[in-house]
Protein backbone atom coordinates (compact mmCIF):
# COMPACT_ATOMS: atom_id res chain seq x y z
CA UNK A 1 0.00 0.00 0.00
CA UNK A 2 1.22 3.50 -0.85
CA UNK A 3 0.33 6.43 1.42
CA UNK A 4 0.62 9.95 0.09
CA UNK A 5 -0.29 13.09 2.03
CA UNK A 6 -0.41 16.09 -0.26
CA UNK A 7 -2.02 19.43 -0.85
CA UNK A 8 -3.96 18.67 -4.00
CA UNK A 9 -7.03 19.28 -6.11
CA UNK A 10 -9.00 16.47 -7.69
CA UNK A 11 -11.09 16.35 -10.86
CA UNK A 12 -13.31 13.44 -11.89
CA UNK A 13 -14.56 13.03 -15.46
CA UNK A 14 -16.90 10.19 -16.31
CA UNK A 15 -20.64 9.63 -15.96
CA UNK A 16 -20.63 13.07 -14.34
CA UNK A 17 -18.00 15.65 -13.40
CA UNK A 18 -16.84 16.58 -9.92
CA UNK A 19 -14.15 18.85 -8.50
CA UNK A 20 -12.41 18.92 -5.13
CA UNK A 21 -10.62 22.24 -4.56
CA UNK A 22 -7.11 22.42 -3.19
CA UNK A 23 -6.67 21.08 0.36
CA UNK A 24 -4.41 18.69 2.29
CA UNK A 25 -5.59 15.10 1.73
CA UNK A 26 -4.56 11.48 2.17
CA UNK A 27 -4.29 9.39 -1.02
CA UNK A 28 -4.27 5.60 -0.76
CA UNK A 29 -3.00 3.40 -3.59
CA UNK A 30 -3.70 -0.26 -2.83
CA UNK A 31 -2.17 -3.40 -4.26
CA UNK A 32 -5.40 -4.18 -6.13
CA UNK A 33 -4.92 -0.96 -8.12
CA UNK A 34 -7.62 1.08 -6.41
CA UNK A 35 -6.99 4.75 -5.64
CA UNK A 36 -8.95 6.70 -3.02
CA UNK A 37 -8.76 10.25 -1.70
CA UNK A 38 -9.55 10.95 1.96
CA UNK A 39 -10.10 13.99 4.17
CA UNK A 40 -9.57 14.03 7.92
CA UNK A 41 -13.24 13.24 8.57
CA UNK A 42 -16.05 11.06 7.10
CA UNK A 43 -14.74 7.99 8.98
CA UNK A 44 -13.68 5.38 6.40
CA UNK A 45 -15.49 6.92 3.41
CA UNK A 46 -13.31 8.52 0.70
CA UNK A 47 -14.07 11.85 -0.93
CA UNK A 48 -13.51 10.25 -4.32
CA UNK A 49 -12.07 6.99 -5.57
CA UNK A 50 -11.45 4.74 -8.55
CA UNK A 51 -12.16 1.04 -8.21
CA UNK A 52 -9.94 -1.60 -9.86
CA UNK A 53 -9.04 -2.45 -12.51
CA UNK A 54 -7.49 0.90 -13.32
CA UNK A 55 -4.15 2.38 -14.33
CA UNK A 56 -2.19 5.14 -12.64
CA UNK A 57 0.06 7.47 -14.63
CA UNK A 58 2.32 9.89 -12.76
CA UNK A 59 3.75 12.95 -14.51
CA UNK A 60 5.78 15.90 -13.24
CA UNK A 61 3.93 19.17 -12.87
CA UNK A 62 4.32 21.94 -15.42
CA UNK A 63 5.65 25.41 -14.64
CA UNK A 64 3.16 28.19 -15.34
CA UNK A 65 4.09 31.87 -15.74
CA UNK A 66 7.28 31.56 -13.74
CA UNK A 67 5.55 29.71 -10.92
CA UNK A 68 6.70 26.24 -9.93
CA UNK A 69 3.20 24.93 -10.67
CA UNK A 70 2.15 21.48 -9.57
CA UNK A 71 4.64 19.08 -8.02
CA UNK A 72 3.04 16.18 -9.88
CA UNK A 73 -0.11 15.20 -11.74
CA UNK A 74 -1.66 11.75 -11.36
CA UNK A 75 -4.13 10.46 -13.91
CA UNK A 76 -6.13 7.39 -12.91
CA UNK A 77 -8.20 5.71 -15.67
CA UNK A 78 -10.54 2.73 -15.28
CA UNK A 79 -11.63 0.29 -17.98
CA UNK A 80 -14.70 2.42 -18.75
CA UNK A 81 -12.46 5.37 -19.62
CA UNK A 82 -13.43 7.41 -16.57
CA UNK A 83 -10.64 9.64 -15.26
CA UNK A 84 -9.56 10.83 -11.84
CA UNK A 85 -6.98 13.62 -12.16
CA UNK A 86 -5.08 14.49 -8.99
CA UNK A 87 -3.01 17.67 -9.18
CA UNK A 88 -0.38 17.65 -6.42
CA UNK A 89 0.69 21.13 -5.37
CA UNK A 90 2.87 19.96 -2.49
CA UNK A 91 3.71 16.41 -1.39
CA UNK A 92 4.11 16.22 2.38
CA UNK A 93 4.60 12.48 2.75
CA UNK A 94 5.05 9.54 0.38
CA UNK A 95 5.68 6.01 1.63
CA UNK A 96 4.99 2.44 0.54
CA UNK A 97 4.37 -0.57 2.77
CA UNK A 98 4.04 -4.27 1.92
CA UNK A 99 1.07 -5.60 3.91
CA UNK A 100 1.02 -9.13 2.50
CA UNK A 101 -2.06 -11.31 2.23
CA UNK A 102 -4.72 -10.34 4.74
CA UNK A 103 -6.27 -13.27 6.67
CA UNK A 104 -9.69 -11.61 6.47
CA UNK A 105 -12.21 -10.68 9.10
CA UNK A 106 -12.68 -13.20 11.87
CA UNK A 107 -16.39 -13.24 12.57
CA UNK A 108 -17.83 -13.54 16.04
CA UNK A 109 -19.25 -16.90 17.05
CA UNK A 110 -22.88 -16.17 16.24
CA UNK A 111 -22.13 -14.62 12.84
CA UNK A 112 -19.83 -17.47 11.83
CA UNK A 113 -22.40 -20.03 12.98
CA UNK A 114 -25.16 -18.27 11.02
CA UNK A 115 -23.06 -18.62 7.90
CA UNK A 116 -22.44 -22.31 8.55
CA UNK A 117 -26.09 -23.04 9.29
CA UNK A 118 -27.41 -21.15 6.27
CA UNK A 119 -24.88 -22.85 3.98
CA UNK A 120 -26.01 -26.25 5.28
CA UNK A 121 -29.66 -25.31 4.76
CA UNK A 122 -29.40 -23.08 1.71
CA UNK A 123 -32.79 -24.30 0.50
CA UNK A 124 -34.37 -22.11 3.19
CA UNK A 125 -33.66 -19.15 0.89
CA UNK A 126 -35.83 -20.78 -1.74
CA UNK A 127 -36.88 -24.11 -3.12
CA UNK A 128 -34.36 -25.50 -5.59
CA UNK A 129 -31.49 -23.28 -4.39
CA UNK A 130 -28.01 -24.82 -4.18
CA UNK A 131 -24.73 -23.90 -2.50
CA UNK A 132 -21.69 -23.07 -4.64
CA UNK A 133 -19.24 -22.27 -1.85
CA UNK A 134 -18.81 -20.67 1.56
CA UNK A 135 -16.19 -17.91 1.84
CA UNK A 136 -16.01 -17.51 -1.95
CA UNK A 137 -12.67 -15.73 -2.60
CA UNK A 138 -12.43 -12.38 -4.38
CA UNK A 139 -9.64 -9.82 -4.73
CA UNK A 140 -11.21 -7.69 -1.97
CA UNK A 141 -12.13 -10.44 0.47
CA UNK A 142 -14.32 -13.54 0.70
CA UNK A 143 -18.07 -13.50 0.02
CA UNK A 144 -19.86 -15.26 2.88
CA UNK A 145 -21.95 -17.52 0.65
CA UNK A 146 -22.15 -17.92 -3.11
CA UNK A 147 -25.15 -19.94 -4.28
CA UNK A 148 -27.56 -20.43 -7.18
CA UNK A 149 -31.29 -19.91 -7.23
CA UNK A 150 -33.78 -22.34 -8.75
CA UNK A 151 -33.20 -20.83 -12.21
CA UNK A 152 -29.43 -21.25 -11.96
CA UNK A 153 -28.76 -17.57 -11.34
CA UNK A 154 -25.79 -16.63 -9.16
CA UNK A 155 -26.52 -15.09 -5.77
CA UNK A 156 -24.01 -13.59 -3.31
CA UNK A 157 -25.08 -13.59 0.35
CA UNK A 158 -23.54 -11.31 2.97
CA UNK A 159 -24.33 -12.35 6.55
CA UNK A 160 -24.26 -10.11 9.61
CA UNK A 161 -25.56 -10.43 13.12
CA UNK A 162 -26.77 -6.84 12.90
CA UNK A 163 -27.33 -5.46 9.42
CA UNK A 164 -26.17 -1.88 9.00
CA UNK A 165 -25.24 0.40 6.11
CA UNK A 166 -21.58 -0.66 6.05
CA UNK A 167 -22.66 -4.28 5.44
CA UNK A 168 -24.71 -3.19 2.42
CA UNK A 169 -21.72 -1.21 1.13
CA UNK A 170 -19.53 -4.29 1.56
CA UNK A 171 -21.94 -6.47 -0.41
CA UNK A 172 -22.21 -3.78 -3.10
CA UNK A 173 -18.44 -3.91 -3.62
CA UNK A 174 -18.54 -7.71 -3.87
CA UNK A 175 -21.36 -7.57 -6.43
CA UNK A 176 -19.52 -4.99 -8.52
CA UNK A 177 -16.51 -7.30 -8.67
CA UNK A 178 -18.40 -10.57 -9.18
CA UNK A 179 -20.45 -9.14 -12.02
CA UNK A 180 -17.24 -8.62 -14.00
CA UNK A 181 -16.83 -12.40 -14.19
CA UNK A 182 -18.71 -13.64 -17.29
CA UNK A 183 -18.96 -17.12 -15.74
CA UNK A 184 -20.96 -15.72 -12.80
CA UNK A 185 -22.79 -12.66 -14.12
CA UNK A 186 -25.43 -11.57 -13.58
CA UNK A 187 -25.00 -11.85 -9.81
CA UNK A 188 -27.79 -10.82 -7.43
CA UNK A 189 -27.28 -9.95 -3.78
CA UNK A 190 -28.94 -10.95 -0.50
CA UNK A 191 -28.19 -9.09 2.72
CA UNK A 192 -28.98 -11.45 5.60
CA UNK A 193 -28.92 -10.62 9.32
CA UNK A 194 -30.72 -11.28 12.56
CA UNK A 195 -31.68 -7.61 12.63
CA UNK A 196 -31.58 -5.14 9.74
CA UNK A 197 -31.56 -1.41 10.45
CA UNK A 198 -34.13 0.68 8.50
CA UNK A 199 -31.43 2.77 6.81
CA UNK A 200 -29.62 -0.36 5.66
CA UNK A 201 -32.86 -1.81 4.28
CA UNK A 202 -33.58 1.38 2.32
CA UNK A 203 -30.06 1.40 0.84
CA UNK A 204 -30.23 -2.30 -0.03
CA UNK A 205 -33.60 -1.92 -1.75
CA UNK A 206 -32.31 1.07 -3.70
CA UNK A 207 -29.44 -1.09 -5.01
CA UNK A 208 -31.63 -4.04 -5.90
CA UNK A 209 -30.39 -6.15 -2.97
CA UNK A 210 -32.89 -8.39 -1.15
CA UNK A 211 -32.97 -8.37 2.65
CA UNK A 212 -33.49 -11.54 4.68
CA UNK A 213 -34.04 -11.62 8.44
CA UNK A 214 -32.39 -14.71 9.91
CA UNK A 215 -33.83 -16.58 12.88
CA UNK A 216 -30.88 -18.20 14.66
CA UNK A 217 -33.01 -20.69 16.59
CA UNK A 218 -35.02 -21.63 13.50
CA UNK A 219 -31.83 -22.34 11.56
CA UNK A 220 -30.71 -24.59 14.39
CA UNK A 221 -34.02 -26.43 14.14
CA UNK A 222 -35.36 -25.19 17.46
CA UNK A 223 -38.29 -23.23 16.01
CA UNK A 224 -40.13 -22.86 12.70
CA UNK A 225 -37.48 -23.00 9.96
CA UNK A 226 -38.92 -20.38 7.60
CA UNK A 227 -36.99 -17.21 6.92
CA UNK A 228 -38.72 -13.90 6.46
CA UNK A 229 -37.92 -12.31 3.09
CA UNK A 230 -38.78 -8.64 2.80
Buried (B, 14 or more C-beta within 10 A) or exposed (E): EBEBBBBBBBBBBBEEEEEBEEBEBBBBBEEBBBBBBBEEEEEEEBBBBBBBEBEBEEEEBEEEEEEEBBBBBBBBBBEEEBBBBBBBBBBEEEEEEEEEEEEEEEBEEEBBBBBBBBBEBBBBBBEEBEBBEBEBEBEBBBBBBBBBBEEEBBBBBBBBBEBBBEBBBBBBEBBEBBBEEEEBEEBBBBBBBBEBBEEBBEBBBEBEBBBBBBBBEBBEEEEEBEBEEE
